[in-house]
């Protein structure tokens, strides 16, 4: 890993924000520890799930539709929006979502 990637990884791990890296289908391939802190779900249980599985029902439908639109048309997404995630106990937590697409289709959110 080069120095830039190492520093980026450290910044992501130590931010107060919840940060996840998704593949082009929305599957979580990496998440920082704040996901576990704020949702009560261990990071190893979050990783490999589709991000939509972590959302409240109404937000799951919204996110699924905009990601499908993005995949089909390469349409731009809103700069940021709010989504309700589900904590381990089922309670909602409001989170700000911002998607950044990498050249290979990977989503940094």
C-alpha positions as CSV (number, residue, x, y, z in Angstrom):
1,X,0.0,0.0,0.0
2,X,1.5,3.4,-0.9
3,X,1.7,6.3,1.5
4,X,-1.4,8.1,0.2
5,X,-3.5,5.0,0.6
6,X,-2.1,4.3,4.1
7,X,-2.9,7.9,5.2
8,X,-6.4,7.7,3.7
9,X,-7.1,4.5,5.5
10,X,-5.9,6.0,8.8
11,X,-8.1,9.1,8.3
12,X,-11.1,6.9,7.5
13,X,-10.5,4.7,10.6
14,X,-10.1,7.7,12.9
15,X,-12.9,10.0,11.8
16,X,-16.0,10.5,13.9
17,X,-18.1,9.7,10.8
18,X,-19.4,6.3,9.8
19,X,-17.5,5.4,6.6
20,X,-18.0,2.4,4.4
21,X,-16.6,1.3,1.1
22,X,-19.0,-0.4,-1.2
23,X,-18.6,-2.3,-4.4
24,X,-20.7,-1.4,-7.5
25,X,-23.6,-3.5,-6.3
26,X,-23.8,-1.8,-2.9
27,X,-22.1,-4.6,-0.9
28,X,-20.0,-3.3,2.0
29,X,-16.4,-4.4,1.5
30,X,-15.0,-2.3,4.3
31,X,-16.4,-0.2,7.2
32,X,-14.8,1.8,9.9
33,X,-15.3,1.1,13.7
34,X,-17.8,3.9,14.0
35,X,-20.4,1.7,12.3
36,X,-20.1,-0.7,15.2
37,X,-20.1,2.1,17.8
38,X,-23.2,3.8,16.4
39,X,-25.3,0.8,15.3
40,X,-24.2,-1.9,17.8
41,X,-23.5,-4.2,14.8
42,X,-19.9,-5.6,14.7
43,X,-17.9,-4.5,11.7
44,X,-17.4,-8.1,10.6
45,X,-21.2,-8.5,10.4
46,X,-21.6,-5.3,8.4
47,X,-18.9,-6.2,5.9
48,X,-20.2,-8.4,3.0
49,X,-23.8,-7.2,3.5
50,X,-25.5,-5.1,1.0
51,X,-25.8,-1.6,2.4
52,X,-29.6,-1.8,1.8
53,X,-29.8,-4.5,4.4
54,X,-28.7,-2.0,7.0
55,X,-31.4,0.5,6.2
56,X,-35.0,1.0,7.4
57,X,-37.5,-0.3,4.9
58,X,-38.6,3.0,3.2
59,X,-35.0,4.1,2.9
60,X,-34.0,0.7,1.5
61,X,-36.4,1.1,-1.4
62,X,-35.1,4.7,-2.0
63,X,-31.4,3.7,-2.0
64,X,-32.0,0.6,-4.1
65,X,-33.8,2.6,-6.8
66,X,-31.1,5.3,-7.0
67,X,-28.2,2.9,-7.1
68,X,-30.0,0.9,-9.9
69,X,-30.5,4.1,-11.8
70,X,-26.8,5.0,-11.3
71,X,-25.7,1.5,-12.5
72,X,-27.9,1.7,-15.7
73,X,-27.3,5.2,-16.8
74,X,-24.2,6.5,-15.0
75,X,-26.6,9.2,-13.7
76,X,-25.3,11.5,-11.0
77,X,-26.6,11.1,-7.5
78,X,-27.6,13.8,-5.1
79,X,-24.5,15.3,-3.4
80,X,-25.7,14.0,-0.1
81,X,-28.9,12.8,1.5
82,X,-30.1,11.4,4.8
83,X,-30.9,7.7,5.4
84,X,-32.2,5.9,8.4
85,X,-30.0,2.9,9.4
86,X,-31.2,0.2,11.7
87,X,-29.3,-0.4,15.0
88,X,-28.8,-3.9,16.2
89,X,-31.9,-3.5,18.4
90,X,-34.0,-2.3,15.4
91,X,-34.1,1.3,16.4
92,X,-33.4,3.8,13.6
93,X,-30.4,6.1,13.5
94,X,-30.3,9.0,11.1
95,X,-27.2,9.1,9.0
96,X,-25.9,11.5,6.3
97,X,-25.0,9.6,3.1
98,X,-22.6,10.9,0.5
99,X,-21.5,8.6,-2.3
100,X,-18.2,9.0,-4.1
101,X,-17.7,6.6,-7.1
102,X,-14.2,5.4,-7.9
103,X,-13.1,4.7,-11.5
104,X,-13.6,0.9,-11.0
105,X,-17.2,1.4,-9.9
106,X,-16.4,1.0,-6.2
107,X,-18.4,3.4,-4.1
108,X,-16.8,5.2,-1.2
109,X,-19.5,6.4,1.1
